[in-house]
Amino acid sequence: MYTYSSAYINYRFETLAQLMACASPLRSGDVLAGVAASCETERAAAQHCLADLPLKTFLKEDLISYDSDEVTRIIMDSRDREVFRDQESMTVGEFRNWLLSEQTTGEVLKKAAPGITPEMAAAVSKIMKNQDLILVSSKIRNVTAFRNTLGLGGRLSTRLQPNHPTDDLKGIAASVIDGLLYGSGDAVIGINPATDNLNTISDMLKMLDEIIRGNAIPTQGCVLTHVTTTLDLINKGAPVDLVFQSIGGTEKLNASFGVSASILKEAKQAAEEIGRGSCGNNLMYFETGQGAALSADAAHGVDQQTLEARAYGLARAFDPLLVNTVVGFIGPEYLYDGKQITRAGLEDHFCGKLLGLPMGMDICYTNHAEADQNDMDVLMTLMGTAGCNFIMGIPGGDDIMLNYQTTSYHDALYLRRLLGLRPAPEFEEWLTAKGIFTPDLLPAENQRLQLGEIKGGLGL
């Protein structure tokens, strides 16, 4: 039991999960789950109580049982107990102050990351202001590599997302070429398929391979299909660069996705054996999103933001190239409006980076949410200042297959120009060599790469 008392109010929180949930900033998903604070006074009381809680509490009390949950076991068994020993004696409030200290540099945080649990990261985020989350995140550079190097300081990469409602290869190729001409695609050229047909996905992979290898583009391709489908494609000799999978913070949620740690391990090993990377071997790509566990009746009474952080604990075990929080995609049932989406995005990015992950973000909303593109402009700008590894690049910011709104090729150019950010270094060299970008990294006035120069027999 956890209590907060003052001259005016007294609150009692029966479990650690209840304390964490009540301390969370308001979001519609926690209200729907029945775990949110009943009022702002109770929320403030829970945050005060949480601030005084020793971090060691999270090593003694499981939010979800170790014996019954694979994600809990992975989090606890893979934790480095030595690198965070000096901080274990802190309270959550003292941990916040340590994170914000000028002496706690990015290198210090990077060394400490393997010892921090997702629950610790979630707890401290709940008592931090937006500016705190941005400042700490901006210190951390989690660098990964496959065919280029992602996450370096002063860089902002993009996932080129050329989805098509009928998986038409010509339509996808046109969007790919369009994105390349705007300098998009250094994080990955990643297609969400409309169907899970094995032959169709194989054709997509071959087309991406022809574009990338045929034009010596230093990037990687991916079709975001189920991990078992990717494993089948690897076994059939398809040109698979990255292994993709949506994951969550509980074993029950991952089971609803049809995935487990053993399946992820098998697919990772299969992709490593192909050896398609040229400058690194980070090849896993994970996507997550607050609210998924509640949708699958797999939340175990834990708030959605803490469950999201637990998903990052699972991702960390597989040394991914990319982790993408699709922050506003599920809808207003879980993040009601632009304010809630913004807060959730900052929390997700902070927790992931604190745990050592290469965090990107799909800065997005659905059309039935109380949000608009101005809200996304604000969050995108905040993500740029916070050092986000990558964002999405989609024609017009409108995904015509998944039917949601996100960021466009032009948005990435805005953010790069505003903050002086550059693409991944290998990709930047390619853009400049092809005349797509001028040496000062603005799109060339007369782009010399014409559609006909993209080889591979695309028939465009």
Helices and strands as residue ranges (DSSP letters): E 2-5, E 10-13, H 16-23, H 28-33, H 40-51, H 57-60, H 70-77, G 85-87, H 92-100, H 106-112, G 113-115, H 118-126, H 130-139, E 144-145, E 149-150, E 157-160, H 169-181, E 188-191, H 198-214, E 221-223, H 227-235, E 243-246, H 251-256, H 261-274, E 284-288, H 292-295, H 304-316, E 322-326, H 338-354, E 359-362, H 373-386, E 390-393, G 395-397, E 398-399, E 404-405, H 409-419, H 425-433, G 451-453
